[in-house]
Amino acid sequence: MASSAAATESALANARQSATGKRTARSASARPARPVKQEIRVQAQPGFVLHSYPYKETSLIIDVFSRDHGRIALVAKGAKRPHSKLRGVLQTFQPLSVNWSGKSEVRTLTAAEWVGGLLPLEKSALLCGFYLNELLVKLLARDDPHPALFDHYVATLNKLAHGESAPIVLRQFERALLKETGVAANWTTCTLLRKQVDPATIYVVDPEHGVRPVRPADVWPKVSGKTLLDMEREDYSDATTQTQSKLLMRSLLAHHLGGAQLNTRQILIDLTQL
């Protein structure tokens, strides 16, 4: 009897083990396979270094604004070594041709060459350039291409290098940035009344709902319809347009930055009242 009971218990144990194995196999086969990330290889991509910081002892992490791939993070291995070819190349405001590869969010820089074509930024223009870079780092999502904004960035650096009016150049770029990132629509139409903006009417630009006539309780900067129409035409020749557009853009950028501080903006305000 004892041997019979033991044999029965052994058979039941084997059956349970077999059933458990089948359930495990079924559950494993039911799980969807994880997608295999394809290695990305990019060559000869126009780009600019926006920002860099040390990584380990001899390398850098660089934030690059590329024309066709947007803002990307790259590891520049060995870039801090004294004899590295990358040491003098990975500078801000220098037009580059960049190669990289990798699967992860932070990829590996494989080559970078200076291609020239822009004058260097100096004095206050250099500070304006750092302001542009800070805006791009804080407002652009990674891996989100903006080729038109890239072209506008190049044109803006060129204008600053040639001594064009910094306040006007910055307003034009700020407006292009908000348009390209989809947070500011066309300002020639009143969204509330669904009709053309009147140059003689006073409006506010609600960051979430667009242009509408001013209300007594509004905290947004008040701007004339003429200012809004001038900004859409990139015409900042009028002194009132310059003043109102400065306050408007400062308010809108603060809203979309969600409280994040722009260090270079404050320096510009303190030094030049831009």
Number of C-alpha atoms within 10 A of each C-alpha: 6 7 8 9 10 11 12 12 12 12 12 12 12 12 12 12 12 12 12 12 12 12 12 12 11 11 10 11 10 9 8 7 8 6 6 7 9 9 11 12 13 14 13 13 16 21 26 27 22 25 18 18 9 14 16 10 11 14 16 21 21 23 21 26 28 24 18 16 18 19 24 23 21 22 20 25 19 18 22 19 13 11 10 13 15 20 15 13 17 24 17 19 22 22 20 24 18 20 19 19 17 17 13 12 11 15 19 20 21 17 16 21 18 18 12 11 9 16 14 16 21 14 8 15 20 17 16 25 23 18 19 21 23 18 19 18 17 13 15 18 13 16 15 14 19 20 16 13 20 20 11 16 22 15 15 21 22 18 18 22 20 15 12 13 11 18 17 18 18 20 21 20 18 20 18 19 25 18 14 17 15 9 14 20 16 13 20 20 19 21 19 11 11 10 10 13 23 17 16 10 13 18 25 22 24 17 16 11 13 17 26 21 20 19 12 5 6 12 11 17 19 18 24 22 26 20 25 28 20 20 19 16 11 16 15 20 10 11 10 14 20 20 15 17 26 19 15 19 18 15 16 21 20 13 13 15 13 8 9 11 12 15 11 18 20 14 15 15 10 10 10 11 11 19
